[in-house]
Structures are given as C-alpha cells and as structure tokens.
Amino acid sequence: MLRRVLRALLLLAVVPVGVAWAGEQIIVVEQQYNIVEQAKDGPQAKDIRQVLYIHKDIMCIDEYGGKDNKPTESIVLDLKNKKIVNLNHLDKRKVTEDFDARRKRIERRKKNAEEDRAAQPPGPQRDKLDKLYRALLDDKRHFALAPEPGPGKTILGVNCKPVKVLAEGEPDYAPLEAQLHPDLVLPYDNADVLFLLQIIGEKMADFLRKQKDTFKHVPMELHLDLAAGGKLDTNVLKVIQVEQQSLDLTMRGTLGSPFVIPENYEEQQRRPAPKPDKKDERPD
C-alpha cells in the first residue's frame, strides 16, 4: 500500500540539470522508512531506504529495494503542475495521476471504508476496522499539540524539537509524533504532500496547516498512524542542502536527474475501480 501509498507521483517537462534552476536550493534527505501495512492476509512489514530530492516546485522519492543498491522505484510530485507520477525502473513503466484525480480516489477509499465499517455489527471485527481506518476516517476528530511532547533528541548532531499530536477525547491515541529539525525548512506545504501520499487523513492535514510554523521543518524522525492503514516510522540517516548544479547523482546510477521523467518509460493505466456490487474488492 505504501508503495501505492507512497506511490506518491509526477509529470515534469524535461529540465536539464544545472540550467533552469542554477543557484536554487535542493534538500536531499536519506532516510529509513519502516511501515507495517494492514493487508488482507494480515500485517506486512516493509523496511525501505529512501532518498528524497526536494525543490520548492517538485520532489522525487527514490526507493532502494534491489540488490545492486540502485533505485527500483521513484515517487515524484510535480507541485507546480499538480501531477503525480510513479516510476518503476525495473520494467521501465510509469503511472501518471493529477492531484484532483488523487483526491477523488482518496474520497472513494473513505466512502468504501465508511460503508465497510457501518456494515459490521459491534464486536471484534468492527473494532479491527475502527483501528484500521482511524487515520483515514478522521473527519469528526479534533487534534491538539501536546503541551509536554517529551524530550528532544540529538540526531546527526542536531538538537531536534519534539512534537506530539493528541486526539482530543482519546487519551491513549497519539496519531503523530516527530522530532523536527530546528532550522531546515521544507519549501512546500508538507500537509498537502502527506495527504496526497495517503500518509495522513484530511482532518490531520487541516490541523498541520493551522500549525504550519511548527510542521514546516524537516522531520528527522516521524511516527504516525498511516491513512492507508498501518503504522509508519521514518528515521533520517543523512540530510544536506545544496545548490541544484552541485547535486550529486551518483546514487541514481544511470537514471540522471530526479526531476526529469524518462522519455522511454511506457505509460500504464491505473487499475480500474471494481464494480459497486463487488463488496469484497476496493480500489487502491
């Protein structure tokens, strides 16, 4: 799902590296990305190394899952043109989706989840669905920042700021905890990006926007309930800020710029949503 969740991605006109954005800043984050997804056959754990290339107009997430230490997939968000592209480097295929289509798909998922939950009588199965969907179905939930979020951590030599989000009326539920970089600021609306990647729900995204001054900083460590179902933990292994023309692309092998969509990748259509009468199937 995170691969779907995090099939977070983009469409960009080809831009030669170091020309159009010469002198502009790029944030490069290498992180360990651990997710426990709730699949049909039970929980499935994935531990993935990612490298994020972040510009104010576009970001690329490389996932390393192969044996040759090269990206197997890339998740790209074109924030300027509002496009999402998912790249599979193994079979050279891509899937493109605009932001509006992604939002509509999330709404369909929410509707399906609400129907699934409503169809279950009180009991263990409904309790399981409540836990599975609680980050996605957050419309009626109210969030607040914890006045005492716990101690800050020193990560990569940086004294981070601890942040903890509480769900009002649910004392045992902290849907998000983070250690934030004190100085390094993300150049885009992080709440919108996390929502489009199906990492957080709509109400949580609204809350993060209201707390923008806090959540605009790069998360060095992140723990949260995943809107796609499951738990997510990230830990930053390396973070730098460089000018575009100084970007080191060695880790990408022959892929070149993370901000250019390869011309020779075949466009694939998204799997069509199931018919309404197939209650046991749901679209991604």
Buried (B, 14 or more C-beta within 10 A) or exposed (E): BBBBBBBBBBBBEEBEBBEEBEEEEBBBBBBEBBBBBBEEEEEBEBEBBBBBBBBBBBBBBBBBBEEEEBBBBBBBBBBBBBBBBBBBBEEEEBBBBBBEBBEEBBEBBBEBBBEBBEEBEEEEEBEEBEEBBBBBBBEEBEBEBEEEBEEBEEBEEBEBBBBBBBBEEEEEBBBBBBBBBEEBEBBBBBBBBBBBBBBBBBBBBBBBBEBEEBBBBBBBBBBBBBBBBBBBBBBBBEBEBEEBEEBEEEBBEEBEBBBBBEEEBEEEEBEEBEEEEEEEEBEB
